[in-house]
């Protein structure tokens, strides 16, 4: 349709030409002004309504240059270009939005729509159009934009005609994409879609196709979008089809919300839930009345109940009835006050079987610090309890056995040794040397057996934690080492071995347990004499760096490098089996190590095969 002065005229194509006067009256009633621009004369005609709105007299704004002088600096280039393109390229419709400066210096927003009017007689070109005052609309948009700019939500709009995507929250868009922002502003639809993960890109394309085709009105999905570091960020992507006044699809608008942290939390929550679901521990959540809201699979495995039988029921359904009222009173008092309760339950399975639980129950509080739920984590310790009961029973059997061994072995051996000594004394010089040797062998075997029993009993006592040391200040030389030296001098004389005691001569009192320290040096000296067929054994003492050091050294067979790492293990001997040359059970050095630990002393060893050994016991002064 073309606009002319005479409504009775038809254009060359037979299209009706509407009388412009009637049309202007219609526009005026709709708050729409009219204008015309002639080229190349640049004569501009603007209706008085627009001039009045701008605050200019009737003789103002009659030339194109006057019009461009009043354009807002930000709109000058785009408006002039749109008009020039329309004239030079003969585009069908001129459509431009711009701001014009009022007489008071403020600006009004306008949207102009016009078209070229064919002229038969004149060489000049004429554009006629209408102008909408859209100031209130644009102000509303600006207010809306400011609101949006202060939110994390990105508003986007896809113009179905131009194929371009506009972003209305640039700050959030930049925050989301980083340095990609400068590259991706004013996107084409394809550039916009390329920002998304390939999987979600295809889904979004499908959703847009459905919106354009009228298959659906809106869409909402979660998608990954890539930032400037090529890292995927999770967003909530919403879209909705918008129609124009003629009910034609005009654009698709929507929002993009960054939900990356939410997805991370969701992922961590899922990981935690998976861990709870797959855990060998029992997890239960109840309300403040003990009604079960959640229980993990391990709970149902342990109790034999189904979820239908437990959920929304009181947790007391598994009570065994063996726990006292005071027990439960203490439990509830603790957790109701917001504290954590720790303890053990005896509960009952669905089949009536008892089972033991070691549990921790904590209160869950809301933002007002009010207890709203209880959270229980527990372990099924039934097998552990059975093992402990067996261990207690075994320990009792062992204790009884050791007591019997002490009585049934030591007592008869002592009797045999006593009577063999009496027989030897009674016979006197009536027996030959061979018989005397047999008596000596009998005594040595008996003492060996008693020593073995003593070592086993002592080691058992240490391991059971039954030994109670009696610590006191003692002079280790005068009260322990000197009496032992006098005793072992006789043994050295019998074996033809040199025995030397190098006295330190200073009075040094140590806070020690007399029995265990005495046993340390008895065992060290016994070993030295056992493994030194000839040569020398010595005891020496010295004070060094606030440490009192006692060394037992021999020139015996020594210890190989391979065996040194096992020397302090119970029942370890370098020479074992039927070919071993020395008596013993391998408990001596292991027991020495335990006795050193009791007295906060350290034990050091220096030995070389064929040259002898030196054991150093280091006490802290």
C-alpha positions as CSV (number, residue, x, y, z in Angstrom):
1,X,0.0,0.0,0.0
2,X,1.3,3.5,-0.9
3,X,0.5,6.8,0.6
4,X,-0.7,9.7,-1.7
5,X,-2.7,12.9,-1.6
6,X,-5.7,11.5,-3.4
7,X,-7.3,8.3,-2.2
8,X,-9.1,7.7,-5.5
9,X,-5.8,7.1,-7.3
10,X,-4.2,3.8,-8.1
11,X,-0.5,3.2,-8.6
12,X,0.9,1.6,-11.6
13,X,0.4,-1.9,-10.1
14,X,-3.3,-1.2,-9.3
15,X,-2.7,-1.1,-5.6
16,X,-5.0,1.3,-3.7
17,X,-3.4,4.6,-2.6
18,X,-4.6,5.7,0.9
19,X,-5.4,9.4,1.4
20,X,-2.6,10.7,3.6
21,X,-4.8,13.3,5.4
22,X,-7.1,10.6,6.7
23,X,-4.1,8.5,7.7
24,X,-2.4,11.4,9.6
25,X,-5.6,11.9,11.6
26,X,-5.5,8.2,12.5
27,X,-1.9,8.5,13.6
28,X,-2.5,11.6,15.7
29,X,-5.2,9.8,17.7
30,X,-2.7,7.0,18.3
31,X,0.1,9.4,19.5
32,X,2.1,8.7,16.3
33,X,3.6,11.5,14.2
34,X,4.4,11.7,10.5
35,X,7.4,12.8,8.5
36,X,8.7,13.1,5.0
37,X,12.2,13.6,3.6
38,X,13.1,14.7,0.1
39,X,16.4,14.0,-1.6
40,X,18.7,15.5,-2.7
41,X,17.1,18.8,-1.4
42,X,17.2,17.4,2.2
43,X,13.9,19.1,2.9
44,X,12.4,17.5,6.1
45,X,8.8,17.8,7.1
46,X,7.8,16.7,10.6
47,X,4.3,17.0,12.0
48,X,3.8,19.6,14.7
49,X,3.0,16.9,17.3
50,X,6.6,15.6,17.2
51,X,8.0,19.2,17.3
52,X,5.9,20.1,20.3
53,X,7.0,16.9,22.1
54,X,10.6,18.0,21.5
55,X,9.9,21.6,22.5
56,X,10.8,23.2,19.2
57,X,8.8,25.9,17.3
58,X,7.1,25.1,13.9
59,X,10.0,26.7,12.0
60,X,12.5,24.3,13.5
61,X,13.6,20.9,12.2
62,X,12.8,21.6,8.5
63,X,16.1,20.3,7.2
64,X,17.9,17.0,7.3
65,X,21.1,18.6,8.8
66,X,19.0,20.0,11.7
67,X,17.7,16.5,12.4
68,X,21.1,14.9,12.4
69,X,22.5,17.6,14.7
70,X,20.0,16.6,17.3
71,X,20.7,12.9,17.2
72,X,22.3,11.3,20.2
73,X,26.0,10.7,19.6
74,X,25.6,6.9,20.2
75,X,22.8,6.7,17.6
76,X,24.2,9.1,14.9
77,X,26.1,6.5,12.9
78,X,23.5,3.8,12.8
79,X,20.6,6.1,12.0
80,X,22.4,7.9,9.1
81,X,23.6,4.6,7.7
82,X,20.1,3.1,7.8
83,X,18.7,6.1,5.9
84,X,21.5,6.1,3.4
85,X,21.2,2.4,2.8
86,X,17.5,2.9,2.2
87,X,18.0,5.6,-0.4
88,X,21.0,4.2,-2.2
89,X,20.1,0.5,-2.1
90,X,16.4,1.0,-2.5
91,X,15.6,-1.2,0.5
92,X,11.8,-1.8,0.9
93,X,11.5,-0.4,4.4
94,X,13.4,2.1,6.5
95,X,13.3,1.1,10.2
96,X,15.5,2.9,12.7
97,X,15.4,3.5,16.5
98,X,17.2,6.6,17.8
99,X,17.2,9.4,20.4
100,X,16.6,13.1,19.6
101,X,17.7,16.0,21.9
102,X,14.9,18.1,23.2
103,X,15.1,21.9,23.6
104,X,15.8,21.4,27.4
105,X,18.8,19.1,26.6
106,X,17.1,15.8,27.5
107,X,16.4,13.1,25.0
108,X,13.3,11.3,23.6
109,X,13.3,7.8,22.0
110,X,11.7,7.4,18.6
111,X,11.2,4.5,16.2
112,X,10.8,5.6,12.6
113,X,9.4,3.4,9.8
114,X,9.2,4.7,6.2
115,X,9.4,3.9,2.6
116,X,10.4,5.4,-0.8
117,X,7.5,6.9,-2.7
118,X,7.8,6.6,-6.5
119,X,7.7,9.9,-8.4
120,X,6.8,10.2,-12.1
121,X,7.4,13.9,-12.7
122,X,10.1,14.8,-10.2
123,X,13.7,13.7,-10.2
124,X,13.8,14.0,-6.4
125,X,13.3,11.1,-4.1
126,X,10.8,11.2,-1.4
127,X,10.6,9.1,1.8
128,X,7.5,9.2,3.8
129,X,7.0,7.5,7.2
130,X,5.6,7.5,10.7
131,X,7.4,8.1,14.0
132,X,6.6,6.4,17.3
133,X,7.5,8.0,20.6
134,X,8.9,5.0,22.4
135,X,10.5,6.9,25.3
136,X,8.4,5.3,28.0
137,X,9.0,1.9,26.5
138,X,12.7,2.4,26.3
139,X,12.9,3.8,29.8
140,X,11.1,0.7,31.1
141,X,13.5,-1.4,29.1
142,X,16.5,0.5,30.7
143,X,15.0,0.0,34.2
144,X,14.5,-3.7,33.4
145,X,18.0,-3.9,32.1
146,X,19.5,-2.3,35.2
147,X,17.6,-4.8,37.3
148,X,18.8,-7.7,35.1
149,X,22.4,-6.3,35.3
150,X,22.3,-6.7,39.1
151,X,21.3,-10.4,38.9
152,X,23.3,-13.5,37.9
153,X,20.7,-14.3,35.2
154,X,21.6,-13.7,31.6
155,X,18.7,-12.6,29.3
156,X,19.1,-13.5,25.6
157,X,16.9,-12.9,22.6
158,X,17.0,-14.6,19.2
159,X,15.5,-12.5,16.4
160,X,13.9,-14.9,14.0
161,X,14.1,-12.4,11.1
162,X,17.7,-11.3,11.4
163,X,19.0,-14.6,12.8
164,X,21.0,-12.7,15.5
165,X,21.2,-13.3,19.2
166,X,21.3,-10.3,21.6
167,X,22.5,-10.4,25.2
168,X,20.9,-8.1,27.8
169,X,23.1,-8.8,30.8
170,X,26.5,-8.1,29.6
171,X,28.3,-8.2,33.0
172,X,27.0,-11.7,33.8
173,X,27.7,-12.8,30.3
174,X,31.3,-11.6,30.6
175,X,31.6,-13.2,34.0
176,X,30.4,-16.5,32.6
177,X,32.6,-16.5,29.4
178,X,35.6,-14.5,30.5
179,X,37.7,-13.2,27.6
180,X,35.4,-14.8,25.1
181,X,32.9,-12.0,25.7
182,X,34.6,-9.6,23.3
183,X,34.5,-12.2,20.6
184,X,30.9,-13.3,21.1
185,X,28.8,-10.2,21.5
186,X,26.1,-9.8,18.8
187,X,26.2,-13.4,17.9
188,X,24.6,-15.2,15.0
189,X,22.5,-18.1,16.1
190,X,25.2,-20.5,14.9
191,X,28.0,-18.7,16.8
192,X,25.7,-18.7,19.9
193,X,25.1,-22.5,19.7
194,X,28.8,-23.2,19.2
195,X,29.5,-22.0,22.7
196,X,27.6,-25.1,24.1
197,X,28.8,-28.6,24.6
198,X,28.2,-30.7,21.5
199,X,25.7,-33.0,23.3
200,X,23.6,-30.1,24.6
201,X,24.0,-28.1,21.4
202,X,22.1,-30.7,19.5
203,X,19.3,-30.7,22.2
204,X,19.1,-26.8,22.1
205,X,18.9,-26.9,18.3
206,X,16.0,-29.4,18.6
207,X,14.2,-27.3,21.2
208,X,14.5,-24.1,19.0
209,X,13.2,-26.0,16.0
210,X,10.2,-27.1,18.1
211,X,9.6,-23.6,19.3
212,X,9.7,-22.1,15.8
213,X,7.4,-24.8,14.6
214,X,4.8,-24.2,17.3
215,X,5.3,-27.7,18.7
216,X,5.9,-26.3,22.1
217,X,5.8,-22.8,23.7
218,X,8.7,-23.0,26.1
219,X,11.7,-25.1,27.0
220,X,14.0,-25.6,30.1
221,X,17.1,-27.7,30.3
222,X,20.6,-27.9,31.8
223,X,23.5,-27.5,29.5
224,X,27.3,-27.0,29.5
225,X,28.8,-23.8,28.0
226,X,32.5,-23.2,27.4
227,X,34.4,-20.3,29.0
228,X,37.6,-18.7,27.7
229,X,39.6,-21.5,29.4
230,X,37.7,-24.1,27.4
231,X,36.2,-25.4,30.6
232,X,32.6,-26.5,30.7
233,X,30.3,-24.5,33.0
234,X,26.9,-25.8,33.8
235,X,23.9,-23.4,33.1
236,X,20.2,-23.5,33.3
237,X,19.0,-22.7,29.7
238,X,15.4,-21.5,29.4
239,X,13.6,-20.3,26.2
240,X,10.1,-19.1,25.1
241,X,8.6,-18.2,21.8
242,X,7.3,-14.7,21.4
243,X,4.7,-13.6,18.8
244,X,4.0,-10.2,17.3
245,X,0.6,-8.4,17.2
246,X,-0.3,-10.4,14.2
247,X,0.4,-13.6,16.0
248,X,3.4,-14.4,13.9
249,X,6.4,-15.8,15.6
250,X,8.8,-12.9,16.0
251,X,11.6,-14.0,18.4
252,X,12.7,-16.5,21.0
253,X,13.7,-15.1,24.3
254,X,15.1,-16.8,27.3
255,X,17.5,-16.9,30.3
256,X,20.8,-18.5,31.1
257,X,21.6,-19.0,34.8
258,X,25.0,-20.2,36.1
259,X,24.4,-23.3,38.1
260,X,27.9,-24.6,38.1
261,X,28.4,-24.4,41.9
262,X,25.0,-26.0,42.4
263,X,26.0,-28.8,40.1
264,X,29.3,-29.2,42.0
265,X,27.3,-29.4,45.2
266,X,24.9,-31.9,43.6
267,X,27.9,-33.9,42.4
268,X,29.4,-33.9,45.9
269,X,26.1,-34.8,47.4
270,X,25.7,-37.7,45.0
271,X,29.2,-38.9,45.8
272,X,28.4,-38.7,49.5
273,X,25.1,-40.5,48.9
274,X,26.9,-43.2,46.9
275,X,29.5,-43.6,49.6
276,X,26.7,-43.9,52.2
277,X,24.7,-46.3,50.0
278,X,27.8,-48.6,49.4
279,X,29.3,-48.2,52.9
280,X,29.8,-51.1,55.3
281,X,28.6,-48.8,58.1
282,X,25.0,-48.4,59.0
283,X,23.5,-44.9,58.4
284,X,20.1,-43.9,59.8
285,X,18.3,-40.5,59.9
286,X,15.3,-40.0,62.2
287,X,13.1,-37.1,63.2
288,X,13.1,-35.8,66.7
289,X,10.6,-38.5,67.7
290,X,12.8,-41.4,66.4
291,X,10.8,-41.9,63.3
292,X,13.1,-43.3,60.5
293,X,13.3,-41.0,57.5
294,X,16.3,-42.7,55.9
295,X,18.4,-45.9,56.3
296,X,21.1,-47.1,54.0
297,X,21.2,-50.7,52.5
298,X,23.7,-51.9,55.1
299,X,21.0,-51.3,57.8
300,X,18.5,-53.6,56.0
301,X,21.2,-56.2,55.4
302,X,22.1,-56.2,59.1
303,X,18.6,-56.2,60.5
304,X,16.7,-58.3,57.9
305,X,13.9,-55.7,57.7
306,X,12.7,-54.2,54.4
307,X,12.4,-50.5,53.8
308,X,8.6,-50.7,54.0
309,X,8.9,-52.2,57.5
310,X,11.3,-49.5,58.7
311,X,10.7,-46.2,57.0
312,X,8.2,-43.9,58.8
313,X,8.4,-46.3,61.7
314,X,10.1,-45.8,65.1
315,X,13.7,-47.0,65.3
316,X,12.9,-48.7,68.5
317,X,11.4,-51.6,66.4
318,X,14.9,-53.2,66.5
319,X,15.4,-52.8,70.3
320,X,16.3,-56.1,72.0
321,X,14.8,-55.3,75.3
322,X,18.2,-56.0,77.0
323,X,19.2,-52.4,77.4
324,X,18.1,-50.6,80.6
325,X,15.7,-47.6,80.7
326,X,18.6,-45.6,82.2
327,X,20.7,-46.4,79.1
328,X,18.1,-44.9,76.8
329,X,17.3,-42.0,79.1
330,X,21.0,-41.0,79.0
331,X,21.0,-41.4,75.2
332,X,18.0,-39.2,74.6
333,X,19.1,-36.6,77.1
334,X,22.4,-36.3,75.3
335,X,21.2,-35.9,71.8
336,X,18.2,-33.7,72.7
337,X,20.7,-31.2,74.1
338,X,22.5,-31.1,70.8
339,X,25.5,-33.2,71.9
340,X,26.9,-36.3,70.4
341,X,26.3,-39.7,72.0
342,X,28.7,-42.6,71.6
343,X,28.1,-46.1,72.8
344,X,27.1,-49.7,72.0
345,X,23.7,-51.3,71.5
346,X,22.4,-54.8,71.7
347,X,19.7,-54.9,69.1
348,X,17.5,-57.6,67.6
349,X,17.1,-58.6,63.9
350,X,13.8,-59.4,62.3
351,X,14.5,-63.1,62.8
352,X,15.0,-62.6,66.5
353,X,18.8,-62.9,66.4
354,X,20.8,-60.5,68.5
355,X,23.5,-58.2,67.0
356,X,25.8,-55.7,68.5
357,X,26.3,-52.1,67.2
358,X,28.9,-49.5,68.1
359,X,27.2,-46.2,67.3
360,X,27.7,-42.5,67.1
361,X,24.5,-40.4,67.2
362,X,24.5,-36.6,66.4
363,X,21.9,-33.9,66.3
364,X,21.2,-32.1,63.1
365,X,20.3,-28.4,63.6
366,X,18.5,-25.8,61.5
367,X,19.6,-22.2,60.9
368,X,18.0,-21.3,64.3
369,X,20.2,-23.8,66.1
370,X,17.2,-26.0,66.8
371,X,17.5,-29.8,66.7
372,X,15.4,-31.1,63.8
373,X,16.8,-34.6,63.1
374,X,19.2,-37.2,64.4
375,X,21.9,-38.9,62.4
376,X,23.3,-42.2,63.5
377,X,26.5,-43.9,62.1
378,X,27.1,-47.4,63.5
379,X,29.1,-50.5,62.9
380,X,27.9,-54.1,63.3
381,X,30.4,-55.4,65.8
382,X,28.8,-58.8,66.4
383,X,31.7,-60.7,64.9
384,X,34.1,-58.5,66.9
385,X,32.2,-59.3,70.1
386,X,32.4,-63.0,69.3
387,X,36.1,-62.7,68.6
388,X,36.6,-60.8,71.9
389,X,34.7,-63.5,73.8
390,X,36.8,-66.2,72.1
391,X,40.0,-64.1,72.9
392,X,38.9,-63.8,76.6
393,X,38.2,-67.5,76.7
394,X,41.6,-68.3,75.1
395,X,43.4,-65.9,77.4
396,X,41.8,-67.6,80.4
397,X,42.8,-71.0,79.0
398,X,46.4,-69.7,78.4
399,X,46.6,-68.3,81.9
400,X,45.4,-71.5,83.3
401,X,47.9,-73.4,81.1
402,X,50.8,-71.2,82.2
403,X,49.8,-71.6,85.8
404,X,49.6,-75.3,85.4
405,X,52.9,-75.3,83.5
406,X,54.6,-73.4,86.3
407,X,53.2,-75.8,88.8
408,X,53.4,-79.1,86.9
409,X,56.8,-78.6,85.4
410,X,58.8,-76.3,87.7
411,X,57.8,-78.1,90.9
412,X,58.7,-81.6,89.8
413,X,61.9,-80.4,88.2
414,X,62.9,-78.6,91.4
415,X,62.2,-81.8,93.3
416,X,64.3,-83.8,90.9
417,X,67.2,-81.3,91.2
418,X,67.0,-81.3,95.0
419,X,67.0,-85.1,95.3
420,X,69.7,-85.5,92.7
421,X,71.9,-83.1,94.7
422,X,71.1,-85.1,97.9
423,X,72.0,-88.4,96.2
424,X,75.2,-86.9,94.9
425,X,76.1,-85.7,98.3
426,X,75.2,-89.0,99.9
427,X,77.3,-91.0,97.6
428,X,80.2,-88.6,97.9
429,X,83.5,-90.1,96.8
430,X,81.9,-93.5,96.2
431,X,81.1,-92.6,92.6
432,X,83.4,-92.2,89.7
433,X,83.9,-89.2,87.4
434,X,81.5,-90.5,84.7
435,X,78.7,-90.6,87.2
436,X,79.6,-87.1,88.5
437,X,79.4,-85.8,84.9
438,X,75.9,-87.3,84.6
439,X,74.8,-85.5,87.8
440,X,76.1,-82.2,86.3
441,X,74.3,-82.8,83.1
442,X,71.1,-83.5,85.1
443,X,71.5,-80.2,87.0
444,X,72.1,-78.2,83.8
445,X,69.1,-79.8,82.0
446,X,66.8,-79.0,85.0
447,X,68.0,-75.4,85.2
448,X,67.6,-75.0,81.5
449,X,64.0,-76.3,81.7
450,X,63.2,-73.9,84.6
451,X,64.8,-71.0,82.8
452,X,62.6,-71.8,79.7
453,X,59.5,-71.8,81.8
454,X,60.5,-68.5,83.5
455,X,61.1,-66.8,80.1
456,X,57.8,-68.0,78.7
457,X,55.9,-66.8,81.8
458,X,57.7,-63.5,81.8
459,X,57.0,-62.9,78.1
460,X,53.4,-63.8,78.5
461,X,53.1,-61.4,81.5
462,X,54.6,-58.6,79.4
463,X,52.3,-59.2,76.4
464,X,49.2,-59.5,78.6
465,X,50.1,-56.2,80.2
466,X,50.0,-57.9,83.6
467,X,53.4,-56.9,84.7
468,X,53.4,-53.9,87.1
469,X,56.8,-52.3,87.3
470,X,58.0,-50.8,90.7
471,X,60.1,-47.8,89.8
472,X,62.5,-46.3,92.3
473,X,65.9,-44.6,92.5
474,X,68.7,-47.2,92.5
475,X,72.4,-47.2,92.2
476,X,72.6,-49.6,89.3
477,X,76.3,-50.5,89.9
478,X,76.3,-51.2,93.6
479,X,72.8,-52.7,93.8
480,X,72.6,-54.7,90.5
481,X,75.8,-55.0,88.5
482,X,78.3,-55.7,91.3
483,X,76.2,-58.6,92.8
484,X,75.9,-60.1,89.3
485,X,79.6,-59.7,88.6
486,X,80.5,-61.6,91.8
487,X,78.1,-64.4,90.8
488,X,79.3,-64.7,87.2
489,X,83.0,-64.7,88.2
490,X,82.5,-68.2,89.6
491,X,80.9,-69.3,86.3
492,X,83.8,-67.8,84.4
493,X,86.3,-69.7,86.5
494,X,84.5,-72.9,85.9
495,X,84.5,-72.3,82.1
496,X,88.1,-71.0,82.0
497,X,87.0,-67.6,80.6
498,X,88.4,-64.2,81.6
499,X,85.6,-62.1,83.2
500,X,86.2,-58.3,83.8
501,X,84.0,-55.8,85.5
502,X,85.1,-52.2,84.9
503,X,83.5,-50.1,87.6
504,X,82.5,-46.5,86.9
505,X,82.9,-45.7,90.6
506,X,80.6,-42.7,90.6
507,X,77.3,-42.9,92.6
508,X,74.7,-42.6,89.8
509,X,71.1,-43.3,90.8
510,X,68.6,-44.1,88.1
511,X,64.8,-44.2,88.3
512,X,64.3,-47.9,87.2
513,X,62.4,-51.1,87.9
514,X,64.9,-53.3,89.8
515,X,63.5,-56.7,88.7
516,X,63.4,-56.0,84.9
517,X,66.8,-54.2,84.9
518,X,68.4,-57.1,86.7
519,X,66.8,-59.5,84.2
520,X,68.3,-57.5,81.3
521,X,71.8,-58.1,82.5
522,X,71.2,-61.7,83.6
523,X,70.0,-62.5,80.1
524,X,72.8,-60.6,78.4
525,X,75.5,-62.3,80.6
526,X,73.9,-65.7,80.1
527,X,74.0,-65.2,76.3
528,X,77.6,-64.0,76.5
529,X,78.7,-67.1,78.5
530,X,76.6,-69.4,76.2
531,X,78.1,-68.1,73.0
532,X,81.7,-67.6,74.2
533,X,83.6,-70.9,74.4
534,X,86.8,-69.1,75.2
535,X,88.2,-65.6,75.5
536,X,86.9,-62.7,77.5
537,X,83.6,-61.3,78.8
538,X,83.4,-57.8,80.3
539,X,81.0,-55.3,81.8
540,X,81.7,-51.6,81.6
541,X,79.9,-48.4,82.6
542,X,80.2,-44.8,81.6
543,X,78.4,-41.5,81.7
544,X,78.0,-39.7,78.4
545,X,75.7,-36.8,77.4
546,X,73.4,-37.2,80.3
547,X,73.1,-40.9,79.6
548,X,74.3,-43.8,81.7
549,X,75.6,-46.6,79.4
550,X,76.2,-50.2,80.4
551,X,78.1,-52.4,77.9
552,X,78.3,-56.2,78.0
553,X,81.0,-57.3,75.6
554,X,82.3,-60.8,74.6
555,X,84.8,-62.4,72.2
556,X,82.4,-65.2,71.3
557,X,81.0,-66.4,68.0
558,X,79.3,-63.2,67.0
559,X,76.2,-62.6,64.9
560,X,75.9,-62.6,61.1
561,X,74.7,-59.5,59.2
562,X,71.7,-61.5,57.8
563,X,70.4,-62.4,61.3
564,X,70.8,-59.0,63.0
565,X,67.3,-57.7,61.8
566,X,65.6,-60.7,63.5
567,X,67.7,-60.9,66.7
568,X,65.1,-59.3,68.9
569,X,62.1,-61.3,67.6
570,X,60.7,-64.0,70.0
571,X,61.9,-67.6,69.3
572,X,64.6,-66.4,66.9
573,X,68.0,-68.1,66.8
574,X,70.7,-68.0,64.3
575,X,71.5,-71.6,64.8
576,X,68.3,-73.7,64.6
577,X,67.2,-77.3,63.8
578,X,69.0,-80.5,64.7
579,X,72.4,-79.1,63.7
580,X,72.4,-76.2,66.2
581,X,75.3,-76.2,68.6
582,X,73.9,-74.0,71.4
583,X,71.0,-74.4,73.9
584,X,68.2,-71.8,74.1
585,X,64.7,-70.9,72.9
586,X,65.2,-67.5,71.4
587,X,63.2,-65.6,74.0
588,X,66.1,-64.0,75.9
589,X,66.9,-61.0,73.7
590,X,63.2,-60.5,72.9
591,X,62.5,-60.2,76.6
592,X,65.5,-57.9,77.1
593,X,64.1,-55.6,74.4
594,X,60.7,-55.5,76.3
595,X,62.4,-54.8,79.6
596,X,64.4,-51.9,78.1
597,X,61.1,-50.4,76.8
598,X,59.6,-50.6,80.3
599,X,62.6,-48.7,81.7
600,X,62.7,-46.1,78.9
601,X,66.1,-47.4,77.9
602,X,67.5,-48.2,74.4
603,X,69.4,-51.3,73.4
604,X,72.1,-51.2,70.8
605,X,74.1,-54.0,69.3
606,X,77.4,-54.2,67.5
607,X,78.5,-57.7,66.4
608,X,80.7,-59.4,63.9
609,X,80.7,-63.0,63.1
610,X,83.8,-64.8,64.5
611,X,84.9,-61.8,66.6
612,X,82.2,-61.3,69.2
613,X,79.4,-59.0,70.3
614,X,78.8,-55.9,72.3
615,X,75.4,-55.0,73.7
616,X,74.9,-51.4,75.0
617,X,72.0,-50.5,77.3
618,X,71.5,-46.8,77.4
619,X,69.6,-45.2,80.3
620,X,68.5,-41.6,80.5
621,X,69.7,-39.9,83.6
